[in-house]
Amino acid sequence: MFWLYLLTTTAYGNDVLVPDLRAEDATSRVGAEIVYASMVEALADRDISFLDADDLRRFLGPQGEGCAERDSCPGDIWPDINGDIAVLGTVTMVGEDVSVALDFHRRGISGPIEFFQADFPANQAGYFAVDAALIVEDLLKMSDQDLAAMGLVAAGASAAALAVDSEPAPLVEPEPPAEEFGPVEVEPDPVPESAPPPVQSEPVSAMTNDATPRSMSEEEERRHMGLPDSLYQKMKRSGLSREEFAAQERFQAKTFFVEFAPGLVFGDVQRRYMAIAQVVGGSPEAYYERDQFLPGTAFSLTAGGGYAPTWWLELGLSIGIEFPKKDFVSGYEQYANLGEDWNSGHHCPEHCDLIAFKPATALTFVIEPRVRIILVPNGLTKPYFVYGWATRFYDGYDTPDFENVAYPNRSGAQTFGPIAGTGARFDVTPEASAYIEMAYTHHLGTTSFEGGNNAIQVRPKSEDGLGGLITVRAGFVSRF
């Protein structure tokens, strides 16, 4: 039982409980889902430990559902789960406009200790969620004494209001005529020195017309947008909203993207396979083989996607196909008697043959994890450097045979190596971009094979590759 208790309490460890938000009506359910998803994301972005609605249902069962709709919640779940703050809320959605009211509760204090309400368009729920996460962060930093004081003040105010409502109205004596007794001076009731100052009920944040949370400091807002300091100061001077400024400056950060690019490949992409048979007495006895990559050109098609966590960095993965050429050269050296003919040099050209078949189109599969380092944050044209790793998989050979000689088939091949290059991106709109880039891939490992050197006396002339290849691509990018 001790181990079960230890496992359970460990799983329940958290700072904040975030039950489902209550939708005011059926139409508001969509708004509640939008706001809730934004709040969960904002809490995660600020590294605040929390249990969401699914966690509460898993740990508490039916008691973890409908917390925002029960007057007894979160008081009835505190004994069964760990946590310091609980956030309950109600959402009303009319058209594209959302109204949210949040209550922030603290373990051990009856009633909410803070309240936050805002109205905003549904597409700006992220800003509201950031404000809510900032409130949670501030409440978590406050001492127990401060939170208890806030709870006592709230409880005292509620009790006073109930007492006023429950007392019978006092009888009102008619006022004496003013001319008989003169003007009546009313002195204010003295305030005891020990009474605490009244608590000002002021929302922690409010949404401005351009959806910029006023509670967010300039540095927090700058980091939230991912802007460098110079661009942030320019935005403040412009008077534009975040979205308007980002669109005007063509600023891109914290976006996912997909891209498609045709291109050309130059370098060691053409594959050549040679097979020469040693024929003795009319039957093949051995083979000389050479498989290597030689300079050539290929057309390519590449698709990929990735994420830009900030304006200067893009992380992506590209997958593509290339269409290089591959050719096959076959031949034979024929001997009536291997010992005598080999020693006497009786072989070519009378008893030898070499046939080069017409090159065919091959198929190459390419995988490239890559990183782009963007050099400027704004403007239409953004130059960049690109780095990565390329792995290419080439198809094999199904070799043609002679009547008396069956040449060995050749399996597929693979090349790999690092990528380095440069390019430029053109941000035409916030959602659409184009780019052109050139990159060099250096081949590591062995890119050629040679075997059976003792099978023939006259080997074909040796050819060397370049040791790498260059890709040139022009592509299109869609961002979201």
C-alpha positions in Angstrom: 0.0 0.0 0.0 2.9 2.4 0.8 4.3 2.0 -2.7 0.8 2.5 -4.3 0.4 5.7 -2.2 3.8 6.9 -3.2 3.1 6.3 -6.9 -0.3 8.0 -6.8 0.9 11.1 -5.0 3.8 11.4 -7.4 1.5 11.2 -10.4 -0.7 13.9 -8.9 2.1 16.4 -8.2 1.4 19.7 -9.9 0.9 23.4 -9.3 -2.4 24.3 -11.2 -5.7 22.5 -11.8 -7.4 23.4 -15.1 -10.8 21.8 -15.4 -13.0 22.2 -18.5 -14.4 25.7 -19.0 -18.2 25.9 -18.7 -20.0 27.0 -21.9 -22.9 29.3 -21.3 -24.9 27.6 -24.0 -24.5 25.1 -26.8 -23.3 27.8 -29.2 -20.5 28.7 -26.8 -18.9 25.3 -26.7 -16.7 26.1 -29.7 -15.5 29.2 -27.9 -14.8 27.3 -24.7 -12.7 24.8 -26.6 -10.7 27.5 -28.3 -10.0 29.4 -25.1 -9.2 26.2 -23.1 -6.7 25.0 -25.7 -5.0 28.4 -25.7 -4.8 28.5 -21.9 -3.2 25.0 -21.8 -0.7 26.0 -24.4 0.1 29.3 -22.6 0.7 27.5 -19.3 3.0 24.9 -21.0 4.9 27.7 -22.7 5.7 29.2 -19.3 6.8 25.9 -17.9 3.9 25.9 -15.3 3.1 22.4 -14.0 -0.6 21.7 -14.4 -3.3 19.0 -14.6 -5.8 19.5 -17.5 -9.3 18.2 -17.8 -8.2 14.7 -19.1 -5.8 14.3 -16.2 -8.5 15.2 -13.7 -10.9 12.7 -15.2 -8.3 10.0 -15.2 -7.2 10.6 -11.6 -10.6 11.5 -10.0 -13.1 9.7 -12.2 -16.6 11.3 -12.4 -15.7 13.7 -9.7 -13.1 15.3 -12.1 -15.9 16.3 -14.5 -18.1 19.4 -14.5 -16.0 21.2 -11.8 -16.9 24.7 -13.2 -20.6 23.8 -13.0 -20.6 22.8 -9.3 -20.6 25.3 -6.4 -18.8 22.8 -4.3 -15.8 22.6 -6.7 -12.8 22.9 -6.3 -13.4 22.5 -2.6 -14.6 18.9 -3.0 -11.5 17.8 -5.0 -8.7 19.4 -2.9 -8.6 16.4 -0.5 -8.0 13.9 -3.4 -5.4 15.7 -5.4 -2.4 17.9 -5.0 -2.3 21.5 -6.3 -2.0 25.1 -5.3 -4.3 27.0 -7.7 -7.5 26.0 -9.6 -8.7 28.0 -12.6 -12.5 27.8 -13.2 -14.2 29.8 -16.0 -17.3 30.4 -18.0 -17.3 31.2 -21.7 -20.0 32.9 -23.8 -19.6 33.1 -27.6 -21.8 35.3 -29.9 -20.7 35.1 -33.6 -17.0 35.5 -33.6 -16.9 37.4 -30.2 -16.0 35.6 -27.0 -16.5 36.7 -23.4 -14.6 34.8 -20.7 -14.8 35.1 -16.9 -12.2 33.2 -14.9 -12.1 32.6 -11.1 -8.8 31.7 -9.5 -9.0 29.5 -6.3 -6.4 28.6 -3.7 -6.2 25.5 -1.6 -7.3 26.3 2.0 -9.1 29.5 1.1 -12.9 29.6 0.6 -14.0 31.4 -2.5 -12.0 32.8 -5.4 -8.9 34.9 -4.7 -8.8 36.6 -8.1 -11.2 37.3 -11.0 -10.4 38.0 -14.6 -12.9 38.9 -17.3 -12.3 40.0 -21.0 -14.2 40.2 -24.3 -12.3 39.6 -27.5 -12.5 38.1 -31.0 -12.1 34.3 -31.1 -8.9 34.6 -33.2 -7.2 36.5 -30.4 -7.8 33.9 -27.7 -4.0 33.4 -27.5 -3.5 36.9 -26.0 -6.1 36.3 -23.3 -4.5 32.9 -22.5 -1.1 34.6 -22.0 -2.7 37.1 -19.6 -4.3 34.2 -17.7 -1.0 32.4 -17.5 0.7 35.5 -16.2 -2.0 35.8 -13.4 -1.4 32.1 -12.5 2.4 32.7 -12.4 2.0 35.8 -10.2 -0.3 33.9 -7.8 2.1 31.0 -7.5 4.9 33.4 -6.6 2.8 35.0 -3.7 3.4 33.8 -0.2 0.7 31.8 1.7 0.2 34.8 4.0 -0.5 37.2 1.1 -3.0 34.7 -0.4 -4.6 34.0 2.9 -5.0 37.8 3.4 -6.7 38.1 0.0 -9.0 35.2 0.9 -10.0 36.7 4.3 -10.7 40.1 2.7 -12.9 38.5 0.1 -14.7 36.3 2.7 -15.2 39.3 5.0 -16.7 41.4 2.1 -19.1 38.6 1.3 -20.1 38.1 4.9 -20.7 41.9 5.3 -22.9 41.9 2.2 -24.9 39.0 3.4 -25.4 40.7 6.8 -26.7 43.9 5.2 -29.1 41.9 3.1 -30.4 39.8 6.0 -31.0 42.7 8.5 -34.5 44.3 8.5 -34.6 47.8 7.3 -34.6 50.3 10.2 -37.5 52.6 10.8 -36.9 56.0 9.3 -37.8 59.0 11.5 -39.2 62.0 9.7 -36.6 64.8 9.5 -37.4 68.0 11.4 -38.0 71.1 9.4 -34.8 72.8 8.4 -36.0 76.2 9.4 -36.8 75.1 12.9 -33.6 73.3 13.8 -31.2 74.7 11.1 -29.0 72.7 8.8 -28.0 69.2 9.9 -24.3 68.3 9.7 -23.5 64.6 9.3 -20.0 63.5 10.3 -18.5 60.4 8.7 -18.0 57.3 10.8 -14.5 57.0 12.1 -12.4 54.3 10.6 -10.5 52.2 13.1 -6.8 52.4 12.8 -6.5 48.6 12.8 -8.8 48.1 9.9 -7.0 47.0 6.8 -7.1 49.3 3.7 -9.8 48.5 1.2 -8.7 46.1 -1.5 -8.9 47.7 -5.0 -10.7 45.3 -7.3 -8.7 45.8 -10.5 -8.3 43.3 -13.3 -4.8 42.0 -13.7 -5.0 42.7 -17.4 -7.2 44.1 -20.1 -7.4 43.7 -23.8 -6.7 46.8 -25.9 -8.3 47.5 -29.2 -5.4 45.8 -31.0 -5.4 42.8 -28.6 -2.2 43.8 -26.9 -2.4 42.7 -23.2 -1.6 45.7 -21.0 -0.4 43.6 -18.2 2.4 42.2 -20.3 5.7 44.1 -19.9 7.4 45.4 -23.0 10.1 42.8 -22.7 7.6 40.0 -22.2 5.6 41.2 -25.3 8.8 41.4 -27.3 9.8 37.8 -26.4 6.3 36.6 -27.0 6.4 37.9 -30.5 10.0 36.9 -31.1 11.0 40.4 -32.3 14.6 41.7 -32.0 14.8 44.9 -29.9 15.2 47.2 -32.9 12.1 45.9 -34.6 10.1 46.0 -31.4 10.9 49.7 -30.9 9.9 50.3 -34.5 6.6 48.6 -33.8 5.9 50.7 -30.8 6.6 53.9 -32.8 4.4 52.7 -35.7 1.2 52.4 -33.6 0.2 49.3 -35.6 -1.2 46.1 -34.0 1.0 43.0 -33.8 -0.5 41.4 -36.9 -0.4 44.5 -39.0 3.2 45.2 -38.1 4.3 41.6 -38.8 2.5 41.7 -42.2 4.0 45.1 -43.1 7.5 44.1 -42.1 7.2 40.5 -43.5 8.3 39.2 -40.2 8.1 35.4 -39.8 8.5 33.6 -36.5 6.9 30.7 -34.6 5.3 29.3 -37.8 5.0 25.9 -39.4 5.7 25.5 -43.1 5.6 23.1 -46.0 7.5 23.5 -49.2 7.9 22.1 -52.7 10.9 22.6 -55.0 12.0 21.3 -58.4 15.8 21.5 -59.0 18.9 20.2 -60.7 21.8 18.1 -59.4 25.3 18.3 -60.7 28.2 16.0 -59.7 28.5 12.3 -58.8 25.0 11.2 -59.6 25.5 9.0 -62.7 26.2 5.4 -61.8 28.2 3.0 -64.0 28.4 -0.7 -63.6 30.9 -2.9 -65.5 30.9 -6.7 -65.6 33.5 -8.6 -67.7 33.5 -12.4 -67.8 36.4 -14.7 -67.9 35.3 -17.4 -70.4 37.3 -20.6 -70.5 36.3 -23.4 -73.0 33.0 -21.7 -73.7 31.9 -21.4 -70.0 32.3 -18.3 -67.7 34.7 -19.1 -64.8 35.0 -15.7 -63.1 33.9 -12.0 -63.3 35.6 -8.6 -63.0 33.2 -6.0 -61.6 33.4 -2.2 -61.1 30.6 -0.1 -59.7 31.2 3.7 -59.3 29.6 7.1 -59.4 30.7 9.5 -62.1 29.9 13.2 -62.9 26.5 13.7 -64.4 23.3 15.8 -64.2 19.8 14.9 -62.8 16.4 16.5 -62.4 14.9 16.5 -58.9 11.6 17.0 -57.1 11.7 17.8 -53.4 9.0 18.2 -50.8 9.4 19.0 -47.1 8.2 20.8 -44.0 9.3 22.1 -40.7 9.0 24.7 -37.9 10.5 28.1 -37.4 10.8 28.7 -33.6 12.2 32.2 -34.2 12.9 34.5 -37.0 16.5 33.4 -37.6 16.1 29.6 -37.4 14.2 27.1 -39.5 14.2 23.3 -38.7 13.0 21.1 -41.5 13.1 17.7 -43.2 13.0 17.3 -47.0 12.2 14.1 -49.0 12.7 13.9 -52.7 13.4 11.9 -55.8 16.0 12.4 -58.5 16.3 11.0 -62.0 20.0 10.5 -62.9 21.4 8.2 -65.6 22.8 4.8 -65.1 24.7 2.8 -67.7 26.0 -0.8 -68.0 29.2 -2.1 -69.7 29.6 -5.8 -70.3 32.3 -7.8 -71.9 34.4 -11.0 -71.9 37.9 -12.5 -72.3 37.8 -15.9 -73.9 40.5 -18.6 -73.5 40.6 -22.1 -75.0 43.0 -23.2 -72.2 43.4 -20.8 -69.3 46.9 -21.8 -68.4 48.5 -21.7 -71.9 46.5 -18.8 -73.3 46.9 -16.7 -70.1 50.7 -17.3 -70.1 51.1 -16.8 -73.9 49.0 -13.6 -73.9 46.5 -15.1 -76.3 43.5 -13.0 -75.6 42.4 -9.6 -76.9 41.4 -8.3 -79.3 40.6 -11.4 -81.3 39.0 -13.2 -78.3 37.6 -10.2 -76.3 34.6 -8.0 -76.6 33.3 -4.9 -74.7 29.7 -3.6 -75.1 28.5 -0.3 -73.6 24.7 -0.3 -73.3 22.7 2.9 -73.8 22.2 4.8 -70.5 18.9 4.4 -68.8 17.0 6.7 -66.4 17.6 5.7 -62.8 15.6 6.5 -59.6 17.1 8.0 -56.5 15.4 8.5 -53.2 16.7 11.4 -51.0 16.3 12.3 -47.3 17.6 15.6 -46.0 17.2 16.8 -42.4 18.3 20.5 -42.6 18.7 23.8 -40.8 18.4 27.3 -42.2 20.0 30.3 -40.5 18.2 33.4 -41.6 20.4 36.5 -41.7 17.8 39.4 -41.5 14.4 39.4 -39.7 12.3 41.6 -42.0 11.9 42.7 -45.6 11.0 41.0 -48.8 14.4 39.3 -49.3 16.0 37.2 -46.6 19.4 35.6 -47.4 20.3 32.5 -45.4 22.7 29.7 -44.9 21.6 26.1 -45.0 23.2 23.1 -43.3 22.1 19.5 -43.1 22.8 15.8 -44.0 21.8 14.0 -47.2 21.3 10.3 -47.7 20.7 9.0 -51.2 19.4 5.5 -52.1 20.0 4.3 -55.7 18.1 1.5 -57.4 19.9 -1.6 -58.7 20.8 -3.2 -62.1 19.0 -6.1 -63.8 21.8 -6.8 -66.3 21.2 -8.2 -69.8 22.9 -11.6 -70.5 24.6 -13.2 -73.5 23.7 -16.6 -74.8 26.4 -18.4 -72.9 27.2 -15.8 -70.2 24.9 -14.6 -67.4 26.2 -11.4 -65.9 25.6 -10.9 -62.2 22.9 -8.4 -61.3 23.8 -5.4 -59.0 21.9 -4.3 -55.9 21.1 -0.8 -55.0 23.7 1.6 -53.6 23.7 4.4 -51.0 25.7 7.7 -50.6 25.6 10.1 -47.7 27.3 13.2 -46.4 27.0 16.7 -44.9 25.3 19.6 -46.7 26.4 23.3 -46.7 25.0 26.1 -48.9 23.4 29.4 -49.2 20.1 30.8 -50.6 17.5 33.6 -50.4 13.9 33.5 -49.3 11.3 35.9 -50.7 8.3 36.5 -48.3 5.7 37.7 -50.7 2.8 37.5 -48.2 2.6 36.3 -44.5 1.4 32.9 -45.8 3.4 32.4 -49.0 7.1 32.6 -49.8 9.5 31.5 -52.5 13.2 30.6 -52.3 16.2 29.7 -54.4 19.3 28.0 -53.0 22.5 26.2 -53.9 24.1 23.6 -51.7 27.1 21.3 -51.8 27.0 17.7 -50.5 30.3 16.0 -49.7 30.3 12.3 -50.1 31.7 10.3 -47.2 32.7 6.7 -47.2 33.3 4.6 -50.4 31.4 5.5 -53.5 33.0 2.8 -55.8 33.4 -1.0 -55.8 36.0 -3.1 -57.7 36.4 -6.8 -57.5 37.7 -9.8 -59.5 40.9 -8.1 -60.7 42.6 -11.5 -61.3 39.8 -12.6 -63.6 40.9 -10.7 -66.7 44.2 -9.3 -68.1 43.0 -6.1 -69.7 40.9 -3.9 -67.3 38.9 -0.9 -68.6 40.4 2.6 -68.1 39.9 3.8 -64.5 37.6 6.9 -64.1 37.3 9.1 -61.0 34.3 11.0 -59.6 34.3 14.4 -58.0 33.6 13.3 -54.4 30.4 15.2 -54.1 27.5 17.0 -55.8 25.8 20.4 -56.1 22.0 20.9 -55.9 20.2 24.0 -57.2 16.6 24.4 -56.2 13.8 27.0 -56.6 10.8 26.4 -54.4 7.6 27.6 -53.0 6.6 27.8 -49.3 3.3 27.9 -47.5 3.2 29.0 -43.8 0.6 28.5 -41.1 
